[in-house]
């Protein structure tokens, strides 16, 4: 039987494997046949144990600069933003850059 520390290390390795995959949390859980609620529980534990990486960053440091070149004069259609925690924002109709800025501010 595995000790609590061995299980913790194994689950943290699972979180790191997901981070390397480039998939959303749900897609990775489906691919690996892992219950999403179990993954999310361990993801929360991982974030608590790694506050410098996830939890304590200044709000301005959580986003990277992005230049968008669009033929729509500043309006993007069918836009998908993938956030670092695996969440996605999907827009299926034109969205102005000002609207996006207001959402993520």
N, C-alpha and C positions, 0 to 999 in steps of 0.2 A: 504494500500500500504506500502511495506517495505521501510525503509530508506536505504540510501547508505551504512551506517555502518552495518545494519542488513544483507544486501545482501553480503557484504564483509566477515562478520563472517561466514555466511552460506557457501560461496564458499571456505573459508579457511578450514572449517570442512570437506568439500568435498575432498580437497587435502590431508588432514590428513587421511581420510578414505581410499583413494587410497594407501597412503604409508603403511598403516597397511595390505592391501590386499595381497601384494606380487605379484600382477599382473603388467604387463606392462601398461603404460598409455592407449594405444589404446585398449587393452583387457578390462581394467576396464571401459573405456568409452562405449564400446559396451555392456558390462554387465549391466551398469547402464543407458543405453539409453541417454548418454550425448554426444553432438557434440564435437569431438576432438578439434576443433579450439577454442571452448569456454573454454574447460578444460585447454588448453595450455595458453590461455590468463590469466586465474586466477592462473595457476601455476607460470607464470612469475611474477605476482603481489605478490604471496606468497613468492617466492624466494627473491624478493626485500625487503619484510617486515621482512624476517628472514635471514639476511646476515651472521650471525654467524654459522647457521646451513648449509647453502648452498654456498653462494657466496664468502665468504672471507677466506675460508680454504686454507692453503698452498697446492700447487699442490701435494706434497708428502703425505699429509694427506687425499687425496681424494680416495686413494686406500687401500685396506686391503691386507695383505700378504696371499698368497695362495700357499699351497703345493699340487703338482699334482703327484700322483703315477700312472704311466702309463706303460703298458707292451710294449710300442712302443719306449722305450729308449729316452725319452724326446720329442717325437712327439705325439701330440694329434689329433685325428680324430673326426669329428662331434662335434666340440666344440662350446659352446654358453656361452658368457659372458653377464651377466645382470648388467648394470650399475645402479648406485643409482638413476639416473633421469629417469629410465624406458627404456632407449635405450638398444638395444641388438646388439651384434656383433655375427654373425653366420658364422662358418667355416664348410664347407661340405667336405673338403678334409684335409689331414694331414697338420698341422701347427707346426713349431718348436717353442719352448719357446723363442728363440732369436727373432723370427719374432713378436711374441706377445709383447715382451718387447719393441721392436722398435715402434710398433703401439701406445702403451699407454704412451710412454715417451714423 
